[in-house]
Amino acid sequence: MAPEPVNLNTIDDLLKDVIQHLYAIQSCVHGYLGPETQQELVRKIKSLTTSLHALSLSASALPVVVPPEIIAYVEEGRNPDIYTREFVELVQRGNAYVRGKSEALRAFRDVLAEEVLREWPECGVWVREVVGGR
């Protein structure tokens, strides 16, 4: 039988398991009483290790490519949400710049068409064809 395909829901469940194991270890450490609770702590750490191993195996099967810029950003201790916001703002600024250039070129085209029609009325058919039927 073929192995079950890995999806983000599976990874999400495995991450929740890891978080639950960490919480259990935190509770166990907080209530540590010495040798009598040591076996319980060891058992919880082993279960955390098993969960981390399962998460690692499943996550490596995902076809996810993270851009190196984001990895570097996170390794520097910065928030990836801020990177995303900055990237979106950069794209919006670029879009506004291109839109402005496009509108300026469209206005220039119209002015040029008017001037060409005024100077050379016999070129009216070609000018209208270039301008788009105006």
PAGU-35446 format. One record per residue (C-alpha): residue number from 1; x, y, z. Coordinates in nm, 2 decimals. Example, Ala and Ser with C-alpha at 12.3 -4.5 7.8 and 13.67 -1.06 7.14 Angstrom:
2
<r i="1" u="1.23" v="-0.45" w="0.78"/>
<r i="2" u="1.37" v="-0.11" w="0.71"/>
// end
This chain:
134
<r i="1" u="0.00" v="0.00" w="0.00"/>
<r i="2" u="0.13" v="0.34" w="-0.09"/>
<r i="3" u="0.22" v="0.58" w="0.19"/>
<r i="4" u="-0.03" v="0.85" w="0.27"/>
<r i="5" u="0.07" v="1.18" w="0.10"/>
<r i="6" u="0.19" v="1.45" w="0.33"/>
<r i="7" u="-0.01" v="1.77" w="0.34"/>
<r i="8" u="0.00" v="2.08" w="0.55"/>
<r i="9" u="-0.28" v="1.95" w="0.78"/>
<r i="10" u="-0.06" v="1.65" w="0.87"/>
<r i="11" u="0.23" v="1.89" w="0.94"/>
<r i="12" u="0.00" v="2.11" w="1.15"/>
<r i="13" u="-0.11" v="1.81" w="1.36"/>
<r i="14" u="0.25" v="1.71" w="1.41"/>
<r i="15" u="0.34" v="2.06" w="1.52"/>
<r i="16" u="0.06" v="2.06" w="1.76"/>
<r i="17" u="0.18" v="1.73" w="1.91"/>
<r i="18" u="0.53" v="1.88" w="1.95"/>
<r i="19" u="0.39" v="2.18" w="2.12"/>
<r i="20" u="0.18" v="1.96" w="2.35"/>
<r i="21" u="0.49" v="1.76" w="2.44"/>
<r i="22" u="0.68" v="2.07" w="2.52"/>
<r i="23" u="0.40" v="2.19" w="2.74"/>
<r i="24" u="0.40" v="1.86" w="2.92"/>
<r i="25" u="0.77" v="1.87" w="2.97"/>
<r i="26" u="0.74" v="2.23" w="3.11"/>
<r i="27" u="0.48" v="2.11" w="3.35"/>
<r i="28" u="0.69" v="1.81" w="3.46"/>
<r i="29" u="1.00" v="2.03" w="3.51"/>
<r i="30" u="0.80" v="2.28" w="3.71"/>
<r i="31" u="0.68" v="2.01" w="3.94"/>
<r i="32" u="1.01" v="1.81" w="3.95"/>
<r i="33" u="1.05" v="1.64" w="4.29"/>
<r i="34" u="1.37" v="1.45" w="4.22"/>
<r i="35" u="1.42" v="1.08" w="4.14"/>
<r i="36" u="1.05" v="0.99" w="4.18"/>
<r i="37" u="0.95" v="1.22" w="3.89"/>
<r i="38" u="1.27" v="1.16" w="3.68"/>
<r i="39" u="1.12" v="0.86" w="3.49"/>
<r i="40" u="0.82" v="1.06" w="3.39"/>
<r i="41" u="1.04" v="1.34" w="3.26"/>
<r i="42" u="1.25" v="1.10" w="3.07"/>
<r i="43" u="0.94" v="0.94" w="2.91"/>
<r i="44" u="0.81" v="1.28" w="2.81"/>
<r i="45" u="1.14" v="1.38" w="2.65"/>
<r i="46" u="1.15" v="1.05" w="2.46"/>
<r i="47" u="0.80" v="1.12" w="2.33"/>
<r i="48" u="0.90" v="1.47" w="2.23"/>
<r i="49" u="1.20" v="1.32" w="2.04"/>
<r i="50" u="0.97" v="1.08" w="1.86"/>
<r i="51" u="0.73" v="1.36" w="1.76"/>
<r i="52" u="1.02" v="1.58" w="1.64"/>
<r i="53" u="1.15" v="1.29" w="1.43"/>
<r i="54" u="0.80" v="1.23" w="1.28"/>
<r i="55" u="0.77" v="1.60" w="1.21"/>
<r i="56" u="1.11" v="1.61" w="1.05"/>
<r i="57" u="1.04" v="1.32" w="0.82"/>
<r i="58" u="0.70" v="1.45" w="0.72"/>
<r i="59" u="0.81" v="1.81" w="0.66"/>
<r i="60" u="1.10" v="1.70" w="0.44"/>
<r i="61" u="0.85" v="1.53" w="0.21"/>
<r i="62" u="0.66" v="1.86" w="0.15"/>
<r i="63" u="0.73" v="2.04" w="-0.19"/>
<r i="64" u="0.80" v="2.37" w="-0.02"/>
<r i="65" u="1.07" v="2.60" w="-0.14"/>
<r i="66" u="1.15" v="2.89" w="0.09"/>
<r i="67" u="1.35" v="3.17" w="-0.07"/>
<r i="68" u="1.69" v="3.22" w="0.08"/>
<r i="69" u="1.62" v="3.58" w="0.15"/>
<r i="70" u="1.35" v="3.48" w="0.40"/>
<r i="71" u="1.57" v="3.22" w="0.56"/>
<r i="72" u="1.84" v="3.49" w="0.61"/>
<r i="73" u="1.59" v="3.73" w="0.74"/>
<r i="74" u="1.47" v="3.48" w="1.01"/>
<r i="75" u="1.82" v="3.38" w="1.09"/>
<r i="76" u="1.90" v="3.74" w="1.17"/>
<r i="77" u="1.62" v="3.72" w="1.43"/>
<r i="78" u="1.37" v="3.93" w="1.23"/>
<r i="79" u="1.00" v="3.86" w="1.19"/>
<r i="80" u="0.90" v="3.70" w="0.85"/>
<r i="81" u="0.57" v="3.88" w="0.87"/>
<r i="82" u="0.75" v="4.21" w="0.85"/>
<r i="83" u="0.94" v="4.08" w="0.55"/>
<r i="84" u="0.62" v="3.99" w="0.38"/>
<r i="85" u="0.47" v="4.33" w="0.46"/>
<r i="86" u="0.78" v="4.51" w="0.33"/>
<r i="87" u="0.77" v="4.30" w="0.01"/>
<r i="88" u="0.41" v="4.38" w="-0.05"/>
<r i="89" u="0.47" v="4.75" w="0.00"/>
<r i="90" u="0.76" v="4.73" w="-0.24"/>
<r i="91" u="0.55" v="4.56" w="-0.50"/>
<r i="92" u="0.27" v="4.82" w="-0.46"/>
<r i="93" u="0.53" v="5.11" w="-0.50"/>
<r i="94" u="0.66" v="4.94" w="-0.81"/>
<r i="95" u="0.31" v="4.89" w="-0.95"/>
<r i="96" u="0.23" v="5.26" w="-0.88"/>
<r i="97" u="0.55" v="5.36" w="-1.06"/>
<r i="98" u="0.47" v="5.14" w="-1.37"/>
<r i="99" u="0.11" v="5.26" w="-1.37"/>
<r i="100" u="0.22" v="5.62" w="-1.37"/>
<r i="101" u="0.46" v="5.56" w="-1.65"/>
<r i="102" u="0.19" v="5.38" w="-1.85"/>
<r i="103" u="-0.05" v="5.67" w="-1.80"/>
<r i="104" u="0.22" v="5.92" w="-1.90"/>
<r i="105" u="0.30" v="5.73" w="-2.21"/>
<r i="106" u="-0.07" v="5.70" w="-2.30"/>
<r i="107" u="-0.11" v="6.08" w="-2.26"/>
<r i="108" u="0.20" v="6.13" w="-2.47"/>
<r i="109" u="0.07" v="5.90" w="-2.74"/>
<r i="110" u="-0.26" v="6.09" w="-2.75"/>
<r i="111" u="-0.08" v="6.43" w="-2.77"/>
<r i="112" u="0.15" v="6.30" w="-3.04"/>
<r i="113" u="-0.14" v="6.16" w="-3.23"/>
<r i="114" u="-0.32" v="6.50" w="-3.22"/>
<r i="115" u="-0.01" v="6.68" w="-3.34"/>
<r i="116" u="0.06" v="6.43" w="-3.62"/>
<r i="117" u="-0.31" v="6.46" w="-3.73"/>
<r i="118" u="-0.28" v="6.84" w="-3.72"/>
<r i="119" u="0.04" v="6.85" w="-3.92"/>
<r i="120" u="-0.03" v="6.56" w="-4.16"/>
<r i="121" u="-0.40" v="6.50" w="-4.19"/>
<r i="122" u="-0.34" v="6.25" w="-4.47"/>
<r i="123" u="-0.19" v="6.01" w="-4.21"/>
<r i="124" u="-0.52" v="6.00" w="-4.01"/>
<r i="125" u="-0.59" v="5.64" w="-4.10"/>
<r i="126" u="-0.26" v="5.52" w="-3.97"/>
<r i="127" u="-0.27" v="5.73" w="-3.66"/>
<r i="128" u="-0.62" v="5.61" w="-3.57"/>
<r i="129" u="-0.50" v="5.25" w="-3.63"/>
<r i="130" u="-0.21" v="5.30" w="-3.39"/>
<r i="131" u="-0.41" v="5.48" w="-3.13"/>
<r i="132" u="-0.68" v="5.22" w="-3.14"/>
<r i="133" u="-0.97" v="5.36" w="-3.34"/>
<r i="134" u="-1.00" v="5.70" w="-3.18"/>
// end
